Amino acid sequence: MVRLWVTDDLAGGGRAALTPDQAHYLATVMRLRAGDEILAFNGRDGEWRARLADAGKRGGALEILTRTREQAEGADLALAVALVKRPRLETIVEKAAELGARAVPLVITERTNPGHANLARLQAIAVEASEQTGRLDVPQVAAPERLADLLSNWPSERRLMFCDEAGEAPPALAALSAGGEPGGAWTILIGPEGGFSPAERAQIRKLPAAVPVSLGPRILRADTAAIGALTLWQAALGDLGGA
């Protein structure tokens, strides 16, 4: 059944508005008609069966029927990633949503290639991936922030999984098993294609919350490193441990 993220509140007997793009997707791409049912979620009220009431060029509406799943929060996990080229950044955002990240802060480092991040496009990718995977929320893609600023205000209770390709660090699974328990707040930090500068590495390692890890003997591209790190974290401390 088609799943759709909406912004309106969801409650039995209510209605939720569709944007013109959503109405076009349901009516033209998926070829649904008035009366057909889909699943709707908004990140707050769980997942609901909903009936397509109408869909046109100016939008449409859903009739909300019954709840199929209560709202549940996943792990408090963020993926902070340095800006990379657009196709790879889009892949990272998509896979972060599929692998359960709650937020994707974008980071500007000393070796970040200059470029503009299309936040609207990246957020749309996060929405589409969340609809496809069955999760009940959508990760928020945050505007780029300089790494030094991000680290200067780092909350002491949030652990930082520092994927350090340039220095000595224990294997990720061993470091994660020793560095925390399920339920804590974590951020995974992935650097740019050129890696972190020596000064950045030193600043990161000074953080009491930092947990330096190795992702193996090979130099990975940013998108591969992000997918690998997310999978390892979920296996050690998240919802893949019992899979």
N, C-alpha and C positions, 0 to 999 in steps of 0.2 A: 504494500500500500504506500502511496506517495506520502512523504512527510514534509511539512512546511513550517518554517519558523515565522512567527508573527509577532507584532509588538503589542497588540491589544491584550487586556486581561482575558483569561479564559475561565468560563464558568458555564455549567449546564443551562441551556436555554438562552444563552447570550449569543452575540454575533462578534465576529472579528473581521476587520477590514483587510482587503487585499490590495496591494499596490498594482499599478498597471502591469509591471513586469511579472508579478506573481500570477495575475489573472491571465496574461498571455501564456505563461508557462503551463498552467493547468489546462486551459482551453485549447491551445494550439499545439503545444509540444506533447503534452500527455493525453490530449483529446478527451478530457473529462467534460461531462455535461452537468447541468443543474440536477441535483439529487445524488450525484456520485459522492462517495465518502473518501476522506483522506485522514491523516493524523496531523495534528497541529500542536506546537509547543512554543513557549515564549521564554524559557529559562527561569520562570517563577512559579508557575501553576501546574507543573507536570505535563503529561501528554494526554491529548483528548481526541476522541473520534469527532470528526466534524463533517458536515454536509455542505457541498458547494451550492450556495444559493444563487449566485449570479457571477458572471465574469465577462467583462467587456473591455473596450479600449481605455476607459477611464478608471478601471479597477474592478473591484467586486467585493464579495462578502462570503463568509463562512457562517453556517449555523452550528453552534457548539452543542454537542450531544452528551457524551458520557466520558468520564476520565478513564484512561487505560493504564496510566502509571502515575504514582505520586512523584512530586518533585524530590530529587535526591542530588546532593552535591558530590562531585568527584573529588579527587585529591587536590590539595592546594598547591598546584604545580604550575610554574610559569616557565616559558622558554624565552630567554633574552638572547637575541641574535643580532650580530653586527650586520649592517646593510651590505648586501651583496647584489649581484646582477639580478634584474627583474625575474627571469624565469626561475632561477634557483630560490629566490626569496618567496615567490608564489608557491613553489613546491614545499618549502619549509612551513609556511603557514598552513597549507592544506594538511600536511602530515602531522603538524602539532595538534590540529583539531581532531584528526583521526586517532591520535595516540593519547588524548585526554588532557592536554594542557589547558589550563583555565585562562591564561593570558599570554600574549606574545609581545613583550616590549621590544622595540627596535632600538639599536644602539649604534652610536657613532664612535669609532675608535680612531687611533692615530693612522692606521693603515686602511681605513675604510675608503673605498673608491667613491668619489663624490657622485651623487645621483639623487633623484627625487623618488620617494616612496609614495605610491598611489594608495593611500590608506583606504579609500572607499573600495577600490578593487580588491585589496587584500582582505578587508572585512567581509566582502561578498564571498570570497573564496572560503573563508572560515565558516560562513553560514551554510554554504552548499555542502561542505564536508561534514558539518554537524548534522544536517538533515540526512545525509547518506548513512552515517555511522550509527544512528539511533541514540545519540547522546541527548540529554535534556536541556543543555545550555549551549552557548556559543562563546568560544574564547574571544576576548577583546584584544585587538591589535592596537598597541599604543604608539603614539607619535615618536619619532626618533629623539633620543636623548644622548648627550655625551656620556661616555663611560665614566669619566671622572666624577661627573655630577651624580650619576646613578649610584656609584660606590660611596660617595661622601655621605649620603643619606640612608645607607643600608640598614634595615631593621635587624637588630641583634637576634631576634627569634627566627629569622628566615635563613635557612641553610642555603649555601651557594655551591652548586656542583660546578666546579671550574674545570672544563675540559682543556687541559694544558698539553699541547703537542710538543712544546719545546723544553720542558723540564722533567725532572724525575717525579713520577707520581704513581701510586699503586693502581692496579687494575680497577676499573670502575665498580664492578660487583663487590670486590673486597672492600673498597673504600666506602661504598654506600652501606654495606652491611655493618661496618664498624662505626659509621658516622651518624646513624639515625634510626628511628623506628617509624613504622607506618603511622600516618596521621599528622605528621609535622608539615610545616610550610617550607617549600623548596623552590629555588629557581635554578635552572640549567643555563649556563653561560657559554655561548658558542661565538668564536671570534671570526674575523674576516678571512678571506682567502690567503692573505699574507701573514696571518697569525697576529697575536698580540705583541706589542713592543716590549722590550725588557722593563721599561718603567711601568707599563700597565700590568705586566705579570707580577711585579713586586708589589704594586698597590693592591691587587686582588689577593695575593697570598698573605698580606698583612691583616686581612679581615678575619676576626675570630670565627665568623660563620662560614668561611671558605673551606670547601672540601675538594682539594685538587685530585683529579682522576686522569687516568690514561684510557684512551679508547682503542689501544692496540698499537702494533708496531708500524702501521702504515699511516701515511699522511692522507687525511680524508678531506674532501671538499666540504664546504659548510653544510650543504643539504644532507650529505651522507652522515656527517658528524651529528647533526641535529636528530636525524631519525635513529641512529644508533644510540645516542645518549638517552633519548626519551624511552626507547625500548628497554635499555638496561635499568633505568630508574624505575620504570613500571614493573619490571621483573623483580627488583630487589625490594621496593618499598610501596609499590602501587597495586593496581588491580590485575596484573598479569601473573602475580606470584602463585595464584591457585589455578591458573589456566593449564 
